[in-house]
Amino acid sequence: MSHSQRIRRRRNHHGGPRNKLLLAILIAVAGVGIVLAVLVGWVVNTAASAPPLNTLKQRNPGANTEILAADGTRLGFIQANNLSLPVAAGKLPRVLKRATVAIEDQRFYQHSGVDYEGIVRAAVKNFVSHKTVQGGSTITMQLVRNLYTGNRARSGLAGYKRKIREAKLADDLEGQHSKKWILGRYLNTVPYGTTGGQTAIGAGAAARIYFGKPVQKLNLREAALLAGLPQAPSLYSPFLNPEAAKRRRDEVLGKMAQLRMISPERAQATMAKGLGVNFHGYFRRRREDYVFDFVKDELIKAYGPKVALSGLKVHTTIDLSKQAEARNAIATDMGAIGPSSAIVTIDPSNGHILAMASSGQYNKSQFNLAAQGHRQPGSSFKVMALMTALREGVNPDTTSYTSMSPTHIDDPSSCGAPFDVKTYSGSSAGRISLHKATLLSDNSVYIQLAADLGPDKVAQTAHDLGITTKLNGYCAETLGGLKIGVSPLEMANAYATIADGGWRNRPTIITKVDFPNGRSELPKRWRVKRVKAFSDGVTYEATKILEDNVKMGTGTHAQTVGCPAAGKTGTTDNNTDAWFVGFTPKLATAVWVGYPNDRTSMNGLYHGANLDGGTYPAEIWGTYMSQARGSFCGTFPLPKQPFISQPFYGTYSRNGIRGESGSVSQYPAPTAPTSPTTTTPVAPAPTATPAPSTGGAGTGTGTGNGGFDPGKYETPPQPPPTTKSPGTGGATTG
């Protein structure tokens, strides 16, 4: 073997393993390259699978809808699972922005949506710690999650895909918006923890919940606490885990000092302080709970159940001073004797509900007595028959009826089966005018009037005045014997129609709705809607009679109003409901008194006497209205269209006391029954319903009610209350 062959053989012997190692390394490198290429390809494809940013709809966390009184005072926020109070980016405090950047994304102002240096730093720290202690998501990536995707997958392949897509979208977002916009949106959309079952979304809501102050007024320790919450709101909750919350807050302060945002000395001094938190019911506090619920229901009807987070500012008609005056009047005049009371005041010129108050305690019952309570109106409903007569041209001073107790009504075409009605005292007043019968609140006269007019016409008049509850057109309804009853809100609005010269308004409580974008609107359902239902000559005649009723009839206890006032008392059988409904030239108010949960008698509750419409309700009305009316009273205006009367021929009436044509009725006066009677007629309803009236005064046609059947009504027709007229010393009824 030659020398050269030996050298070549030696080289082959020694180079074999080396070559194999080199080959293995090359193969490994190639493999890693292939894996990296595949990984890069997967990352690129995953990033490419993210939809274009402009095709994604921003998730709006909304803002809690706020309801305001007429003077701008907040009544409260409509509650929702999330609490949100967005704040303009320029109004967010610098200290909160710095604290958030320090702990969440210290290179926020250097990167373009994705912090690659931060990702590597987090990866190394997590590897060394053998657990996830730091994330690589930037503020921009978190905003993408909060604002667009909502994807919160954290582990496995799904978690990696989420991060990659967020990075791609974050890069796009940075290309479209400034850092100021991104940080502002982040601070308004990130969750800061759940308290009392409600999650604070955004720093505005968090500042109110944790510290009870506007976010603009946060100090360093408060800002540091909030900045530390988004990473783990439950873990760092200052209410559930104050020790962990303090450690996290101090970590934020330390980071701010490290980044020279604050001095080390200031950081140490702040760390020595407590958390300073105090659970605040800012979003839960409410004024006028019953009014609030009423407005909320109205808003849901118009905007749906999502109205809670629509960010609306809702302006209402409610006058807080009148609310307080109403409750004070109830407490002053009636005290705590047992029954409840509700008051509703309406502006007759536009239908605005100015007051809706009651003595009810919201924590015991959420039932709104003023708007939801349907009770028997008693004699206050006689005004519906009076207005019917006046619109038919019946002269209240020359048209008379015989008051007889008991009065027997046998008029199947109008009232169904025969029945009997007593006056309050059981005595007969003889032949009296309709005007005087109103002041006496004479049941006998008014049941005859209902039969003469036709009870269907009385029901129509009630609806024309503003009563929305279904009426059946029964004769007994004139005396207050309604099947369903009416609310104080309805009665106040009905009398407001008289006060405003026959213009009926749709009651409304909302005057304007402001949207977050600055737009304002008032949907049609809440706009002032006025309908001319009666001539002002007719309403003026009614006003004169009802004004006399306050001066010398059953409503004399309402005279303390100190203004021209007109109104009517009402009391149901056994004194279970008592009313006074009336108006001044500028306001119409209904007062109801009774037990809300049952029909408990109020006998003996008025200083030992029976509680009726002429007692506490009239007194409460007078006390309240003397304050609510303000310094200006005004006068009832004279009508532009005079009242024109015409002869009225009814089955029971006599027309023309002073020799007018037809002054003597061709029909006999009512007769007393030959058998014993009771206050409440109990005859069964007729089996057939007569045809409705075809028009004409005193035709006597109606739907028929078969007398008063207790099974058809919540309470029977009332005996009117007794009060003393000034200067007469005589008993009157109401």
Beta strands, then each sheet from edge to edge (+ up, - down):
strand 1: 66-68
strand 2: 74-77
strand 3: 82-84
strand 4: 191-195
strand 5: 198-201
strand 6: 313-316
strand 7: 340-346
strand 8: 353-358
strand 9: 399-403
strand 10: 407-409
strand 11: 419-421
strand 12: 430-433
strand 13: 503-505
strand 14: 510-514
strand 15: 520-521
strand 16: 530-532
strand 17: 566-571
strand 18: 577-583
strand 19: 588-594
strand 20: 654-655
strand 21: 722-724
strand 22: 731-733
sheet 1: 2+ 1- 6- 14+ 15-
sheet 2: 3+ 5+ 4-
sheet 3: 8+ 7- 19+ 18- 17+
sheet 4: 12+ 9- 20+
sheet 5: 10+ 11-
sheet 6: 13+ 16-
sheet 7: 21+ 22-
end
